[in-house]
Amino acid sequence: MVFSSILFLFRFLPIMLVLYFVSPKKLRNLILFIGSLIFYAWGEPVYVVLMLFSTVVDYTHGMLVEKFKNQNKDTKAKLVVASSMIINLALLCVFKYADFVVININNIFDLNIKLLNLPLPIGISFYTFQTMSYTVDVYRGQAKAQKNIITFGSYVALFPQLIAGPIVQYKTVAKQLNERHESFDRFSYGIERFVTGLGKKVLFANNIGMLFDMISAMSVTELPVLTAWLGALAFTFQIYFDFSGYSDMAIGLGHMFGFKFLENFEHPYESRSITEFWRRWHISLGTWFREYVYIPLGGNRSGKFKQIRNIIIVWALTGIWHGASWNFLVWGLYFCVFLMLEKLFLLKWLERMPKCVGHIYTMFLVIISWVIFAFDNMQMGLNYIRAMFGGYGAGFYDEKSLYLLLTNIVIIVILIIASTSIPKKLANAFIAKLEAGNKQVLLAVVKNVFLVAVFLLAMAYLVNSTYNPFLYFRF
């Protein structure tokens, strides 16, 4: 699939940018819409019809919701919102979860129902959530219905964040869709964020991902404790730099086209509790579930019992949103347990402890969670966790463990530092020092040399590699 290679983006983007900026402002949404459909169709031509269907359905539903709200026909407006959600969830369930349900029915009742074997449309988990939130926002009066279907279509199909987020709520970009200001400064910042994300993905995620691939392919019963933990740590860094790298690229691309998307990550591995971790990790998904599931269910307003019920529902859905597999549900409920414990008493206890205690506690639980997440086969994941604690008697380390540690220690140290706010603080201090000394030219040279170096290194790695998937493409 073409989307598996970042190189496709580099072939597509220059053409898109030229067409966009030579076009009159009133035609730019049309260029974005058509270009985004071509981008999507290149990987999955058949499912462009699905995206167009979703666009027409939610455009129509948004218009109807606003019409009935203006006529004070609240019941009809609610029915239209419900209709939008049912249609979008039906699309998601059929393409993403139908075979999962059939497999489990076959296993439970010893049946042989034929699977649909439908390929998962790329980005369906993201754009269905976006379009559902649109009709809800119109109903709540937080956004006006979009009258121009081309403008609405450009929101649904917007290629910079179409494949793997962040989930862009319509109300956050409604004004930008109708009127946005492209500028040289914004474009320059977009390039900076894009190259930063590219470096995270190609130079960090891809390289440490090879270590996890190597270790996860070994016989789990023969894994020493050190090797198993090295593999878990490798995946912990891989998924962060892979997904935050894509988010940076998407935010950067958005700025190039005049959009300002909200941040999706805020150094989550600096967290000192699971509650804090989920305020910093995949912010757009957490925000979506809070605004459209947790709060409508009652949030924390109806007593402890209902609050716990609401948390369980939200985290079961958060888990299964990531994929049609039991490990994702378990992963979501795993976090649910610790979030509930923190709400009940653990968070107050952690706040009284030294900061390092909260950080060690959080990262220990997060690393275990990524092992659950990494293996679609639950038994394989549980076996791997068992190996991490010496459950197979393979010892604490062996020669291969030491070899893997020594050959990867430099990149691991780099990744530990890079996953914190330290590089950003150092960069800001350096920039402030040069600006205070009126050395803007030197600052521009240093910044551009750094970005060019990252870009060239990333391209060198890409040219020598034929497979560069983003982990979140499958969701």
Secondary structure in CASP SS format (residue, H / E / C, confidence):
PFRMAT SS
TARGET T0000
AUTHOR 0000-0000-0000
METHOD secondary structure of the structure
MODEL  1
M C 1.00
V H 1.00
F H 1.00
S H 1.00
S C 1.00
I C 1.00
L H 1.00
F H 1.00
L H 1.00
F H 1.00
R H 1.00
F H 1.00
L H 1.00
P H 1.00
I H 1.00
M H 1.00
L H 1.00
V H 1.00
L H 1.00
Y H 1.00
F H 1.00
V H 1.00
S C 1.00
P C 1.00
K H 1.00
K H 1.00
L H 1.00
R H 1.00
N H 1.00
L H 1.00
I H 1.00
L H 1.00
F H 1.00
I H 1.00
G H 1.00
S H 1.00
L H 1.00
I H 1.00
F H 1.00
Y H 1.00
A H 1.00
W H 1.00
G H 1.00
E C 1.00
P C 1.00
V C 1.00
Y C 1.00
V H 1.00
V H 1.00
L H 1.00
M H 1.00
L H 1.00
F H 1.00
S H 1.00
T H 1.00
V H 1.00
V H 1.00
D H 1.00
Y H 1.00
T H 1.00
H H 1.00
G H 1.00
M H 1.00
L H 1.00
V H 1.00
E H 1.00
K H 1.00
F H 1.00
K H 1.00
N H 1.00
Q C 1.00
N C 1.00
K C 1.00
D H 1.00
T H 1.00
K H 1.00
A H 1.00
K H 1.00
L H 1.00
V H 1.00
V H 1.00
A H 1.00
S H 1.00
S H 1.00
M H 1.00
I H 1.00
I H 1.00
N H 1.00
L H 1.00
A H 1.00
L H 1.00
L H 1.00
C H 1.00
V H 1.00
F H 1.00
K H 1.00
Y H 1.00
A H 1.00
D H 1.00
F H 1.00
V H 1.00
V H 1.00
I H 1.00
N H 1.00
I H 1.00
N H 1.00
N H 1.00
I H 1.00
F H 1.00
D C 1.00
L C 1.00
N C 1.00
I C 1.00
K C 1.00
L C 1.00
L C 1.00
N C 1.00
L C 1.00
P C 1.00
L C 1.00
P C 1.00
I C 1.00
G C 1.00
I H 1.00
S H 1.00
F H 1.00
Y H 1.00
T H 1.00
F H 1.00
Q H 1.00
T H 1.00
M H 1.00
S H 1.00
Y H 1.00
T H 1.00
V H 1.00
D H 1.00
V H 1.00
Y H 1.00
R H 1.00
G C 1.00
Q C 1.00
A C 1.00
K C 1.00
A C 1.00
Q C 1.00
K C 1.00
N C 1.00
I H 1.00
I H 1.00
T H 1.00
F H 1.00
G H 1.00
S H 1.00
Y H 1.00
V H 1.00
A H 1.00
L C 1.00
F H 1.00
P H 1.00
Q H 1.00
L H 1.00
I C 1.00
A C 1.00
G C 1.00
P C 1.00
I C 1.00
V C 1.00
Q C 1.00
Y H 1.00
K H 1.00
T H 1.00
V H 1.00
A H 1.00
K H 1.00
Q H 1.00
L H 1.00
N H 1.00
E C 1.00
R C 1.00
H C 1.00
E C 1.00
S C 1.00
F H 1.00
D H 1.00
R H 1.00
F H 1.00
S H 1.00
Y H 1.00
G H 1.00
I H 1.00
E H 1.00
R H 1.00
F H 1.00
V H 1.00
T H 1.00
G H 1.00
L H 1.00
G H 1.00
K H 1.00
K H 1.00
V H 1.00
L H 1.00
F H 1.00
A H 1.00
N H 1.00
N H 1.00
I H 1.00
G H 1.00
M H 1.00
L H 1.00
F H 1.00
D H 1.00
M H 1.00
I H 1.00
S H 1.00
A C 1.00
M C 1.00
S C 1.00
V H 1.00
T H 1.00
E H 1.00
L C 1.00
P C 1.00
V H 1.00
L H 1.00
T H 1.00
A H 1.00
W H 1.00
L H 1.00
G H 1.00
A H 1.00
L H 1.00
A H 1.00
F H 1.00
T H 1.00
F H 1.00
Q H 1.00
I H 1.00
Y H 1.00
F H 1.00
D H 1.00
F H 1.00
S H 1.00
G H 1.00
Y H 1.00
S H 1.00
D H 1.00
M H 1.00
A H 1.00
I H 1.00
G H 1.00
L H 1.00
G H 1.00
H H 1.00
M H 1.00
F C 1.00
G C 1.00
F C 1.00
K C 1.00
F C 1.00
L C 1.00
E C 1.00
N C 1.00
F C 1.00
E C 1.00
H C 1.00
P H 1.00
Y H 1.00
E H 1.00
S C 1.00
R C 1.00
S C 1.00
I H 1.00
T H 1.00
E H 1.00
F H 1.00
W H 1.00
R H 1.00
R H 1.00
W C 1.00
H C 1.00
I H 1.00
S H 1.00
L H 1.00
G H 1.00
T H 1.00
W H 1.00
F H 1.00
R H 1.00
E H 1.00
Y H 1.00
V H 1.00
Y H 1.00
I C 1.00
P C 1.00
L C 1.00
G C 1.00
G C 1.00
N C 1.00
R C 1.00
S C 1.00
G C 1.00
K H 1.00
F H 1.00
K H 1.00
Q H 1.00
I H 1.00
R H 1.00
N H 1.00
I H 1.00
I H 1.00
I H 1.00
V H 1.00
W H 1.00
A H 1.00
L H 1.00
T H 1.00
G H 1.00
I H 1.00
W H 1.00
H C 1.00
G C 1.00
A C 1.00
S C 1.00
W H 1.00
N H 1.00
F H 1.00
L H 1.00
V H 1.00
W H 1.00
G H 1.00
L H 1.00
Y H 1.00
F H 1.00
C H 1.00
V H 1.00
F H 1.00
L H 1.00
M H 1.00
L H 1.00
E H 1.00
K H 1.00
L H 1.00
F H 1.00
L H 1.00
L H 1.00
K H 1.00
W H 1.00
L H 1.00
E H 1.00
R H 1.00
M C 1.00
P C 1.00
K H 1.00
C H 1.00
V H 1.00
G H 1.00
H H 1.00
I H 1.00
Y H 1.00
T H 1.00
M H 1.00
F H 1.00
L H 1.00
V H 1.00
I H 1.00
I H 1.00
S H 1.00
W H 1.00
V H 1.00
I H 1.00
F H 1.00
A H 1.00
F C 1.00
D C 1.00
N C 1.00
M H 1.00
Q H 1.00
M H 1.00
G H 1.00
L H 1.00
N H 1.00
Y H 1.00
I H 1.00
R H 1.00
A H 1.00
M H 1.00
F C 1.00
G C 1.00
G C 1.00
Y C 1.00
G C 1.00
A C 1.00
G C 1.00
F C 1.00
Y C 1.00
D C 1.00
E H 1.00
K H 1.00
S H 1.00
L H 1.00
Y H 1.00
L H 1.00
L H 1.00
L H 1.00
T H 1.00
N H 1.00
I H 1.00
V H 1.00
I H 1.00
I H 1.00
V H 1.00
I H 1.00
L H 1.00
I H 1.00
I H 1.00
A H 1.00
S C 1.00
T C 1.00
S C 1.00
I H 1.00
P H 1.00
K H 1.00
K H 1.00
L H 1.00
A H 1.00
N H 1.00
A H 1.00
F H 1.00
I H 1.00
A H 1.00
K H 1.00
L H 1.00
E H 1.00
A H 1.00
G C 1.00
N C 1.00
K C 1.00
Q H 1.00
V H 1.00
L H 1.00
L H 1.00
A H 1.00
V H 1.00
V H 1.00
K H 1.00
N H 1.00
V H 1.00
F H 1.00
L H 1.00
V H 1.00
A H 1.00
V H 1.00
F H 1.00
L H 1.00
L H 1.00
A H 1.00
M H 1.00
A H 1.00
Y H 1.00
L H 1.00
V H 1.00
N C 1.00
S C 1.00
T C 1.00
Y C 1.00
N C 1.00
P C 1.00
F C 1.00
L H 1.00
Y H 1.00
F H 1.00
R H 1.00
F C 1.00
END
